[in-house]
Amino acid sequence: MKRILSAALAMAIMAGAGVAEAQGRNRVQIEQGGRGHGVAIAQNGDRNGSVTVQNGRGHYSQGVQTGYNNFMRMDQYGTRNQSQTEQRGEANLAVTAQDGLRLQADTYQRGYNNVAGTAQMGTGHRAVTEQMGSNNASAIIQTGNGQDAEIRQRGNGNISVVVQSGYN
């Protein structure tokens, strides 16, 4: 219930700030399964797209996109996972897919033509991706339990890959 109220509050704040106004060609699709989910998606600009799929119990997702032709997808399956994505600019792509328990993924992108992906399975992972600039690419894949990864890229044409397995 607390996460649902948080999502509603975040959406109210975004609406008050003028961010929540979605123009005619922005698309949002949300699917949720059993128990206590909360989602807040705000898109401002044109041709932005978002898909959020949550199953299991007690997830929370938040997404903000400003600009042109940005796309984000956040999938969460297990229990008590959190996902947050923010993109500002043009032609940015962010994909997050989580499974398992107590997983957290945050993705922040500003600029043009940046691509970020996160795939986490297992328990207790945390992944943060932050990219500013143009034509940057990043990927984080974590399995097992208790992994933590942070990527920060500034500038143009940067590539980053992190793959972790096992236990912390």
C-alpha positions, 0 to 999 in steps of 0.5 A, a space after each residue: 500500500 505504501 508503494 502505491 501511495 508513493 506512486 500516486 504521490 510521484 504522479 501528482 508531483 509530476 503532473 503539478 510540474 507539467 511533466 505528465 502531459 503526454 502528447 498524442 503520439 506518446 504510448 504507455 502500456 502497463 500490466 500488473 499481476 498479484 498484490 501491491 504494485 505501483 507504477 508512475 510513468 510521465 512522458 513529455 515530448 513526442 513519440 516516446 514509448 513505455 512498457 511496464 510488466 510486473 508480476 509477483 508481489 509488492 513491486 514499484 516502478 517509476 519512469 520519466 521521459 522527456 524529449 523525442 523518440 525515447 523508449 523504456 521497458 521495465 519488467 519485474 517478476 519476483 517479489 519486492 523489486 524496484 525499478 526507476 528509469 529517467 530519460 531526457 533527450 532523443 532516441 534513448 533506449 532503456 531496458 530493465 528486466 528483473 526476477 527474484 527478490 529485493 532487486 533494485 535497478 536505476 537508469 538515468 540517461 540524458 542526451 542522444 542515442 544512448 542504450 542501457 540494459 539491466 538484467 538481474 536474477 537472484 536476490 538482493 542485487 543493485 544496479 545503477 546506470 547513468 549516461 550523459 552524452 551521445 551514442 553511449 552503450 551499457 549493459 549490466 547482467 547479475 545472477 546469484 545473490 548480493 551483487 552491486 554494480 554502478 556505471 557512470 559514463 559521460 561524453 560520446 561513444 562510450 561502451 561499458 559491460 558488467 557481468 557478475 555471477 555467484 554470491 557477494 
